[in-house]
């Protein structure tokens, strides 16, 4: 079989013409603008670090377009890094049993470790790599945003790899596809609808940490990167409500822009990967994707790129550990058990060593009474997380199914959902602080909604992804058998979306713990309101620079999140993987 490049075979009829058409003249300015934005961002990144100290953040609204561009470029760079991390980390965790025993718990811990807890360490690291350039501070900010995006995407991809329909897997093996070919021909396409919806959620969730990432304090030095987050931080510090209004308007424009230019085309493109044999007839659409398809010159330029990707996906590369052997001889089983024992002992020794080093450091500034105090505060935050996740699930699961089953409605609701998900809790600090102080309310109760404000959308977006990926065949079968009402929810829809819901709930609960650092200790100008909880404990010690207590708070939070996931979410995840597969 000839796999050589042939434009006559790979391109459609529009690619025969070299001269651009009217659609090319519309598309080319968009491409040039994107290239110009990237070039400007790269030039500013390579500037000397001293420019950040001389350029103060101005609350003049005329500076917001430049700030919006800088913030958008950081978030896109973090998204690219998150996607690469997702493909590598999620594949290792799903394909390698021994690696999964370590990588999945590590992922649970990583999503629980608060950004404010280790941002000072990462900033020091990146600034040491590029001491004389803005690039070090930019990489530190990108990494902080990366931590708010990568874990959700990785969990989604991991869940998709673990729930690939068995019949499709058997067909791919029947065609003797290697692990590399199955990955690009089956597993990645199958995971694409859910992954793209989680990319949207991750991009929106990144706004929550933009303030922390663009206003960085290292020791006695403060580094402020130009961006919407730094602008918002300055507006909150100055109690400037007009500036906050301009921030909301700018965020709305930016969210609508990357919805139309990035995610809407991706959703329309990924619709072809839905697992079904009958068409729903309501495929999502994108004017930008239609524009690119109608061009002549741009389409012709994209043909070789598509051919290269297709060629790379056909490479017969074999990864022995990923090619699962179905029938093992007893000798191999013994060898495998011995390898498991050696692997488990190695992981245990490494874990004990790390824990021991942490304990030695923490003991220098923490007593046993302080440890008990941290555990009590952790229980308080745990109660908040459980109650709020339960309320969010009851509210957003039915709404997510309603939106996901209607592509036309999903197109209309997508920008609104992205805006609500991107709405930082910091913007509501004035309302909550003023309300609590004015009416003498209990901060332990009334600050709690801020915890779930940014994380509840993980549940909504994952449920939408599950409902979108739900095969139309099953919907028609349920309609033919006249399955309606609660029976339809219990026997058809809830089992179909349950793996996606668990993925969203795991990420939402981990994000809620992370958000507690911002939500349990809020400030508006000089007025500060603090609730009891582990989040406020970490925030206060971070402000004071007490590193032993910071590490204690992070360790306790990681322990609570890990145990919570092991005792609740992981059993539910295993049940969904074993009993609720769409096979």
C-alpha positions as CSV (number, residue, x, y, z in Angstrom):
1,X,0.0,0.0,0.0
2,X,1.3,3.4,-0.9
3,X,1.5,5.9,1.9
4,X,3.3,8.6,0.1
5,X,2.0,12.1,0.0
6,X,-0.3,12.8,-2.9
7,X,-2.2,16.1,-2.9
8,X,-4.6,14.9,-5.6
9,X,-5.7,12.1,-3.2
10,X,-5.7,13.9,0.1
11,X,-7.2,17.3,-0.8
12,X,-10.7,18.0,-1.9
13,X,-11.6,19.9,-5.1
14,X,-11.1,23.3,-3.6
15,X,-7.4,22.5,-3.0
16,X,-6.7,22.3,-6.7
17,X,-6.9,26.1,-7.1
18,X,-3.9,28.0,-5.8
19,X,-5.4,31.5,-6.1
20,X,-7.2,32.5,-2.9
21,X,-10.9,33.1,-2.8
22,X,-13.0,35.6,-0.8
23,X,-12.9,33.4,2.2
24,X,-9.1,33.4,2.3
25,X,-9.2,37.2,2.5
26,X,-11.3,36.9,5.6
27,X,-9.3,34.2,7.2
28,X,-5.8,35.5,6.6
29,X,-6.2,38.7,8.8
30,X,-7.3,36.4,11.7
31,X,-4.2,34.3,11.3
32,X,-2.0,37.4,11.0
33,X,-3.5,38.8,14.2
34,X,-2.8,35.5,16.1
35,X,0.8,35.5,14.8
36,X,1.2,39.2,15.8
37,X,-0.1,38.5,19.3
38,X,2.4,35.6,19.8
39,X,5.3,37.8,18.5
40,X,4.4,40.7,20.8
41,X,4.1,38.3,23.8
42,X,7.4,36.7,23.1
43,X,9.1,40.1,22.7
44,X,7.8,41.3,26.1
45,X,8.7,38.0,27.7
46,X,12.3,38.4,26.8
47,X,12.5,42.0,28.3
48,X,14.7,42.6,31.4
49,X,13.2,41.9,34.8
50,X,13.7,45.5,35.8
51,X,10.9,46.6,33.5
52,X,8.4,45.0,35.9
53,X,9.6,47.1,38.8
54,X,9.4,50.4,36.8
55,X,6.0,49.7,35.2
56,X,3.2,50.0,37.7
57,X,-0.3,48.6,37.1
58,X,-2.5,51.4,35.9
59,X,-6.2,51.3,36.5
60,X,-6.8,53.3,33.3
61,X,-9.3,51.2,31.2
62,X,-7.3,52.0,28.1
63,X,-4.6,49.6,29.3
64,X,-7.0,46.7,29.6
65,X,-6.7,45.5,25.9
66,X,-3.0,45.0,26.4
67,X,-3.5,43.4,29.8
68,X,-6.1,41.1,28.3
69,X,-3.7,40.0,25.5
70,X,-1.0,39.2,28.0
71,X,-3.3,37.2,30.3
72,X,-4.8,35.3,27.3
73,X,-1.4,34.3,26.0
74,X,-0.4,33.0,29.5
75,X,-3.6,30.9,29.7
76,X,-3.1,29.5,26.2
77,X,0.5,28.6,27.0
78,X,-0.7,26.9,30.1
79,X,-3.4,25.1,28.1
80,X,-0.8,23.7,25.6
81,X,1.4,22.5,28.5
82,X,-1.7,21.0,30.2
83,X,-2.6,19.1,27.0
84,X,0.9,17.6,26.6
85,X,0.9,16.7,30.3
86,X,-2.6,15.1,30.0
87,X,-1.6,12.9,27.0
88,X,1.6,11.6,28.7
89,X,0.5,11.4,32.3
90,X,-3.0,10.1,31.6
91,X,-1.8,7.4,29.2
92,X,0.8,6.1,31.7
93,X,-1.7,6.0,34.5
94,X,-4.3,4.2,32.4
95,X,-2.1,1.8,30.5
96,X,0.5,0.8,33.0
97,X,-0.9,-0.9,36.1
98,X,2.1,-0.3,38.3
99,X,2.5,3.3,37.2
100,X,-1.2,3.8,37.8
101,X,-0.9,2.7,41.4
102,X,1.5,5.6,42.0
103,X,0.4,8.2,39.4
104,X,-3.4,8.3,40.3
105,X,-2.8,8.9,44.0
106,X,-0.2,11.5,43.1
107,X,-2.8,13.2,40.9
108,X,-5.2,13.2,43.8
109,X,-2.6,15.0,45.9
110,X,-1.5,17.4,43.2
111,X,-5.1,18.7,42.7
112,X,-5.4,19.2,46.4
113,X,-2.1,21.1,47.0
114,X,-3.0,24.8,47.0
115,X,-1.3,27.1,44.5
116,X,-0.6,29.6,47.3
117,X,1.2,26.9,49.2
118,X,3.9,26.2,46.7
119,X,3.9,29.3,44.4
120,X,6.7,30.9,46.4
121,X,8.9,27.8,45.8
122,X,8.1,27.6,42.1
123,X,8.6,31.3,41.6
124,X,12.0,31.1,43.2
125,X,12.9,28.2,40.9
126,X,11.8,29.8,37.7
127,X,13.4,33.1,38.6
128,X,16.7,31.3,39.3
129,X,16.5,29.8,35.8
130,X,16.1,33.2,34.1
131,X,17.3,35.7,36.7
132,X,17.6,38.7,34.3
133,X,14.5,38.2,32.2
134,X,10.8,38.6,32.6
135,X,10.6,35.0,31.2
136,X,11.2,33.6,34.7
137,X,8.2,35.4,36.2
138,X,6.1,34.5,33.1
139,X,6.9,30.8,33.5
140,X,6.0,31.0,37.2
141,X,2.7,32.5,36.3
142,X,2.1,30.0,33.5
143,X,2.9,27.2,35.9
144,X,0.4,28.5,38.5
145,X,-2.3,28.6,35.8
146,X,-1.2,25.2,34.6
147,X,-1.9,23.7,38.0
148,X,-5.5,24.9,37.7
149,X,-6.0,23.3,34.3
150,X,-4.0,20.1,34.0
151,X,-5.5,17.9,36.8
152,X,-9.1,18.2,35.5
153,X,-8.0,17.4,31.9
154,X,-5.9,14.5,33.0
155,X,-8.7,12.9,35.0
156,X,-11.0,13.3,32.0
157,X,-8.5,11.7,29.6
158,X,-7.7,8.9,32.2
159,X,-11.4,8.1,32.6
160,X,-11.9,8.0,28.8
161,X,-9.0,5.6,28.3
162,X,-10.3,3.3,31.0
163,X,-13.8,3.2,29.5
164,X,-13.1,2.6,25.8
165,X,-15.8,0.2,24.6
166,X,-14.5,-3.4,24.6
167,X,-15.9,-4.1,21.1
168,X,-14.0,-1.2,19.6
169,X,-10.9,-2.4,21.4
170,X,-11.3,-5.9,20.1
171,X,-11.8,-4.6,16.5
172,X,-8.6,-2.6,16.7
173,X,-6.7,-5.6,18.0
174,X,-8.3,-7.7,15.3
175,X,-6.7,-5.4,12.7
176,X,-3.4,-5.9,14.5
177,X,-2.9,-2.2,15.4
178,X,0.0,-1.5,17.7
179,X,-0.5,0.3,21.0
180,X,0.7,3.5,19.3
181,X,-1.8,3.1,16.4
182,X,-4.7,2.3,18.8
183,X,-3.8,5.3,20.9
184,X,-4.2,7.8,17.9
185,X,-6.8,5.9,15.9
186,X,-9.2,4.8,18.7
187,X,-8.4,6.1,22.2
188,X,-7.7,9.7,21.5
189,X,-10.7,10.2,19.2
190,X,-12.9,8.4,21.7
191,X,-11.8,10.8,24.5
192,X,-11.9,13.9,22.4
193,X,-15.5,15.1,23.1
194,X,-15.1,14.9,26.9
195,X,-11.5,16.2,26.8
196,X,-12.6,19.4,24.8
197,X,-15.4,20.1,27.3
198,X,-12.9,19.8,30.1
199,X,-10.4,22.0,28.3
200,X,-13.2,24.7,28.2
201,X,-13.7,24.2,31.9
202,X,-10.0,24.3,32.7
203,X,-9.6,27.5,30.7
204,X,-12.4,29.1,32.6
205,X,-11.2,27.7,35.9
206,X,-7.8,29.2,35.3
207,X,-9.3,32.7,35.8
208,X,-9.7,31.8,39.5
209,X,-5.9,31.7,39.9
210,X,-5.0,34.5,37.6
211,X,-4.8,37.0,40.4
212,X,-2.5,34.8,42.4
213,X,-0.3,34.1,39.4
214,X,0.1,37.7,38.2
215,X,0.8,39.3,41.6
216,X,3.7,37.3,43.0
217,X,5.5,37.9,46.3
218,X,8.9,36.3,46.9
219,X,10.4,37.2,50.2
220,X,10.5,41.0,50.4
221,X,10.1,41.4,46.7
222,X,6.8,41.8,44.8
223,X,6.6,41.0,41.1
224,X,3.5,42.1,39.3
225,X,3.0,41.0,35.7
226,X,0.8,43.1,33.5
227,X,-2.5,41.3,33.1
228,X,-6.2,41.3,34.0
229,X,-5.4,39.5,37.3
230,X,-2.9,42.2,38.4
231,X,-5.4,44.8,37.3
232,X,-8.1,43.2,39.5
233,X,-5.8,42.9,42.5
234,X,-5.0,46.6,42.2
235,X,-8.7,47.4,41.9
236,X,-9.6,45.3,45.0
237,X,-6.7,46.9,47.0
238,X,-7.9,50.4,46.0
239,X,-11.7,49.6,46.5
240,X,-12.3,50.8,42.9
241,X,-15.7,49.5,41.9
242,X,-15.5,51.2,38.5
243,X,-12.3,49.3,37.7
244,X,-13.9,46.0,38.8
245,X,-16.7,46.8,36.3
246,X,-14.2,47.3,33.5
247,X,-12.6,43.9,34.5
248,X,-16.0,42.1,34.2
249,X,-16.6,43.7,30.8
250,X,-13.1,42.8,29.5
251,X,-13.4,39.2,30.8
252,X,-16.7,38.9,28.9
253,X,-15.1,40.0,25.7
254,X,-12.1,37.7,26.1
255,X,-14.3,34.7,27.0
256,X,-16.5,35.3,24.0
257,X,-13.4,35.6,21.8
258,X,-11.8,32.3,22.7
259,X,-15.2,30.6,22.7
260,X,-15.7,31.7,19.0
261,X,-12.2,31.3,17.8
262,X,-11.0,28.2,19.7
263,X,-13.6,26.1,21.5
264,X,-16.6,26.4,19.3
265,X,-14.5,25.1,16.3
266,X,-13.1,22.3,18.4
267,X,-16.5,21.2,19.6
268,X,-17.8,21.1,16.0
269,X,-14.8,19.3,14.8
270,X,-14.9,16.7,17.7
271,X,-18.6,15.8,17.0
272,X,-17.5,13.3,14.4
273,X,-15.8,11.2,17.1
274,X,-19.1,10.5,18.9
275,X,-19.7,6.8,19.4
276,X,-23.0,6.1,17.6
277,X,-24.3,4.5,14.4
278,X,-27.2,6.8,13.9
279,X,-27.0,10.6,13.6
280,X,-28.8,12.9,15.9
281,X,-29.3,15.5,13.2
282,X,-28.3,18.4,15.4
283,X,-24.5,18.5,15.0
284,X,-22.8,21.5,16.5
285,X,-21.7,24.2,14.1
286,X,-18.9,26.8,14.0
287,X,-18.7,29.7,11.6
288,X,-14.8,29.7,11.9
289,X,-14.5,26.0,11.0
290,X,-16.9,26.5,8.0
291,X,-14.7,29.5,7.0
292,X,-11.5,27.5,7.1
293,X,-13.1,24.7,5.1
294,X,-14.3,27.1,2.4
295,X,-10.9,28.7,1.8
296,X,-8.7,27.6,-1.0
297,X,-5.1,28.7,-0.2
298,X,-5.3,28.0,3.5
299,X,-6.9,24.7,2.9
300,X,-4.2,23.8,0.5
301,X,-1.6,24.8,3.1
302,X,-3.2,22.6,5.8
303,X,-3.3,19.5,3.6
304,X,0.4,18.6,4.1
305,X,0.0,19.2,7.8
306,X,-2.9,16.8,8.1
307,X,-1.0,14.2,6.0
308,X,1.9,14.4,8.4
309,X,-0.3,13.8,11.4
310,X,-2.0,10.9,9.7
311,X,1.4,9.4,8.7
312,X,2.6,9.7,12.3
313,X,-0.5,7.9,13.6
314,X,0.2,5.0,11.3
315,X,3.8,4.4,12.5
316,X,3.8,0.7,13.7
317,X,5.5,1.7,17.0
318,X,5.1,-0.9,19.8
319,X,5.2,-0.2,23.5
320,X,5.5,-3.7,25.2
321,X,4.0,-2.6,28.6
322,X,1.0,-1.1,26.9
323,X,0.2,-4.1,24.8
324,X,-1.7,-6.1,27.4
325,X,-1.3,-9.8,27.3
326,X,-4.7,-11.5,27.8
327,X,-3.5,-15.0,28.6
328,X,-0.4,-15.3,30.7
329,X,1.4,-18.5,31.5
330,X,1.9,-19.3,35.2
331,X,5.6,-18.4,35.0
332,X,4.8,-14.9,33.8
333,X,2.2,-14.6,36.6
334,X,4.8,-15.4,39.2
335,X,7.2,-13.0,37.6
336,X,4.5,-10.3,37.6
337,X,3.7,-10.9,41.3
338,X,7.4,-10.6,42.2
339,X,7.7,-7.4,40.2
340,X,4.6,-6.0,41.9
341,X,6.1,-6.8,45.3
342,X,9.4,-5.1,44.4
343,X,7.6,-2.1,43.0
344,X,5.4,-1.7,46.0
345,X,8.3,-1.9,48.4
346,X,10.3,0.7,46.4
347,X,7.3,3.1,46.4
348,X,6.8,2.5,50.1
349,X,10.5,3.2,50.9
350,X,10.4,6.4,48.8
351,X,7.2,7.5,50.5
352,X,8.5,6.9,54.0
353,X,11.7,8.8,53.2
354,X,9.9,11.8,51.9
355,X,7.4,11.8,54.8
356,X,10.3,11.5,57.3
357,X,12.1,14.5,55.8
358,X,9.0,16.6,55.8
359,X,8.3,15.7,59.5
360,X,11.8,16.6,60.5
361,X,11.4,20.0,58.9
362,X,7.9,20.7,60.3
363,X,9.0,19.7,63.8
364,X,11.3,22.8,63.9
365,X,8.3,25.1,64.1
366,X,5.2,23.0,64.9
367,X,4.0,21.3,68.1
368,X,1.6,18.4,68.5
369,X,-1.1,20.8,69.7
370,X,-0.7,22.7,66.4
371,X,-1.1,19.4,64.4
372,X,-4.3,18.6,66.3
373,X,-5.6,22.1,65.6
374,X,-4.8,21.7,61.9
375,X,-6.8,18.4,61.8
376,X,-9.8,20.0,63.5
377,X,-9.7,22.9,60.9
378,X,-9.4,20.2,58.2
379,X,-12.6,18.5,59.4
380,X,-14.5,21.9,59.3
381,X,-13.4,22.4,55.7
382,X,-14.3,18.8,54.9
383,X,-17.8,19.4,56.1
384,X,-18.1,22.5,53.9
385,X,-16.8,20.6,50.8
386,X,-19.2,17.7,51.3
387,X,-22.3,19.8,51.7
388,X,-21.5,22.1,48.9
389,X,-20.6,19.4,46.4
390,X,-23.9,17.6,47.2
391,X,-25.9,20.7,46.6
392,X,-24.0,21.5,43.4
393,X,-24.6,17.9,42.2
394,X,-28.4,18.1,42.8
395,X,-28.6,21.4,40.9
396,X,-26.3,20.9,38.0
397,X,-26.6,17.3,37.0
398,X,-30.2,17.7,35.6
399,X,-29.2,21.0,33.9
400,X,-26.1,19.5,32.4
401,X,-28.1,16.6,30.9
402,X,-30.7,19.0,29.5
403,X,-27.9,21.0,27.8
404,X,-25.8,18.1,26.6
405,X,-28.7,16.3,24.9
406,X,-29.5,19.4,22.9
407,X,-26.5,20.6,20.7
408,X,-28.3,23.8,19.7
409,X,-29.0,24.7,23.3
410,X,-25.4,23.7,24.2
411,X,-24.1,26.2,21.6
412,X,-26.1,29.0,23.2
413,X,-25.4,28.1,26.8
414,X,-21.7,27.4,26.2
415,X,-20.5,31.0,26.3
416,X,-22.7,31.7,29.4
417,X,-21.4,28.6,31.2
418,X,-17.8,29.6,30.4
419,X,-18.4,33.1,31.6
420,X,-19.9,31.9,34.9
421,X,-17.1,29.4,35.3
422,X,-14.5,32.0,34.7
423,X,-16.1,34.5,37.1
424,X,-13.4,34.7,39.8
425,X,-14.5,34.6,43.4
426,X,-12.4,37.7,44.0
427,X,-15.0,39.8,42.2
428,X,-17.6,38.9,44.8
429,X,-15.4,39.8,47.8
430,X,-16.9,43.3,48.1
431,X,-20.4,41.9,48.2
432,X,-19.7,39.3,50.8
433,X,-17.4,41.4,53.0
434,X,-19.8,44.4,53.0
435,X,-22.8,42.1,53.6
436,X,-21.2,40.1,56.5
437,X,-19.9,43.3,58.2
438,X,-23.1,45.3,57.7
439,X,-25.6,42.5,58.9
440,X,-23.2,40.9,61.4
441,X,-23.4,37.5,59.7
442,X,-21.5,34.4,60.6
443,X,-18.4,34.1,58.2
444,X,-18.3,30.3,58.7
445,X,-21.6,30.0,56.9
446,X,-21.7,32.9,54.5
447,X,-18.2,32.6,53.1
448,X,-18.8,28.9,52.2
449,X,-20.5,29.6,48.8
450,X,-17.2,31.2,47.6
451,X,-15.6,27.7,47.9
452,X,-17.9,26.1,45.4
453,X,-18.4,29.2,43.2
454,X,-15.6,28.3,40.8
455,X,-15.5,24.5,41.2
456,X,-19.2,23.6,40.8
457,X,-18.8,24.1,37.0
458,X,-16.5,21.1,36.8
459,X,-19.6,19.0,37.5
460,X,-21.7,20.9,35.0
461,X,-19.2,20.7,32.2
462,X,-18.4,17.0,32.8
463,X,-22.1,16.1,32.8
464,X,-22.6,18.1,29.6
465,X,-19.6,16.1,28.1
466,X,-21.2,12.8,29.2
467,X,-24.6,13.7,27.8
468,X,-23.0,14.9,24.6
469,X,-21.1,11.7,24.2
470,X,-24.2,9.6,25.0
471,X,-24.9,7.4,21.9
472,X,-28.0,8.5,20.0
473,X,-28.7,4.7,19.5
474,X,-29.4,4.3,23.2
475,X,-31.6,7.4,23.3
476,X,-33.7,6.0,20.4
477,X,-33.9,2.6,22.1
478,X,-35.2,4.2,25.3
479,X,-37.8,6.1,23.3
480,X,-38.9,2.9,21.4
481,X,-39.3,1.1,24.7
482,X,-41.2,4.1,26.1
483,X,-38.8,4.5,29.0
484,X,-39.7,7.8,30.6
485,X,-39.6,9.8,33.9
486,X,-37.5,8.5,36.8
487,X,-37.1,5.1,35.0
488,X,-35.3,7.0,32.2
489,X,-33.0,8.7,34.6
490,X,-32.3,5.6,36.6
491,X,-31.8,3.0,33.8
492,X,-30.6,5.1,30.9
493,X,-29.1,8.5,31.5
494,X,-27.6,8.4,34.9
495,X,-25.6,5.1,34.2
496,X,-24.4,6.7,30.9
497,X,-23.1,9.9,32.4
498,X,-22.0,8.5,35.8
499,X,-18.3,8.0,34.8
500,X,-18.2,11.7,33.6
501,X,-20.0,12.9,36.8
502,X,-17.5,11.1,39.0
503,X,-14.6,12.7,37.1
504,X,-16.2,16.1,37.5
505,X,-17.0,15.5,41.2
506,X,-13.4,14.4,41.9
507,X,-12.0,17.5,40.3
508,X,-14.7,19.8,41.9
509,X,-14.0,18.5,45.4
510,X,-10.2,18.8,44.9
511,X,-10.7,22.3,43.5
512,X,-13.0,23.2,46.4
513,X,-10.2,22.4,48.9
514,X,-7.9,24.6,46.8
515,X,-10.4,27.4,46.6
516,X,-10.9,27.4,50.4
517,X,-7.6,29.2,50.7
518,X,-9.0,32.2,48.9
519,X,-12.6,31.8,50.1
520,X,-12.1,31.4,53.9
521,X,-10.1,34.5,54.3
522,X,-11.4,37.4,52.1
523,X,-10.4,41.1,52.1
524,X,-11.9,44.3,50.7
525,X,-9.5,47.2,51.2
526,X,-8.5,47.1,54.8
527,X,-11.5,45.1,55.9
528,X,-10.8,41.4,56.4
529,X,-13.2,38.6,57.2
530,X,-11.9,35.2,58.2
531,X,-13.8,31.9,58.6
532,X,-12.6,28.9,60.6
533,X,-11.0,26.2,58.3
534,X,-7.9,24.8,56.9
535,X,-7.9,27.2,54.0
536,X,-7.8,30.3,56.1
537,X,-5.1,28.6,58.2
538,X,-2.8,28.1,55.1
539,X,-3.6,31.6,53.8
540,X,-2.8,33.3,57.1
541,X,0.5,31.4,57.5
542,X,1.4,32.1,53.9
543,X,1.0,35.8,54.5
544,X,3.1,35.5,57.7
545,X,5.8,33.5,55.9
546,X,5.6,30.6,58.5
547,X,6.8,27.8,56.2
548,X,6.6,24.9,58.8
549,X,2.9,25.7,59.3
550,X,2.4,26.1,55.6
551,X,3.8,22.7,55.0
552,X,1.7,21.3,57.8
553,X,-1.5,22.8,56.3
554,X,-0.6,21.4,52.9
555,X,0.1,18.0,54.3
556,X,-3.1,17.8,56.2
557,X,-5.1,19.0,53.2
558,X,-3.5,16.5,51.0
559,X,-4.2,13.7,53.5
560,X,-7.9,14.7,53.8
561,X,-8.3,14.9,50.0
562,X,-6.5,11.5,49.4
563,X,-8.5,9.7,52.0
564,X,-11.8,11.3,50.8
565,X,-11.0,10.2,47.2
566,X,-9.9,6.7,48.3
567,X,-13.0,6.1,50.5
568,X,-15.7,7.7,48.3
569,X,-14.7,8.7,44.8
570,X,-12.4,5.9,43.8
571,X,-15.0,3.1,44.7
572,X,-17.6,5.0,42.7
573,X,-15.1,5.4,39.9
574,X,-14.3,1.6,39.9
575,X,-18.0,0.8,39.9
576,X,-18.6,3.1,36.9
577,X,-15.7,1.6,35.1
578,X,-16.8,-2.0,35.7
579,X,-20.6,-1.8,35.6
580,X,-21.5,1.3,33.6
581,X,-19.5,1.0,30.4
582,X,-21.2,1.9,27.1
583,X,-20.3,-1.4,25.5
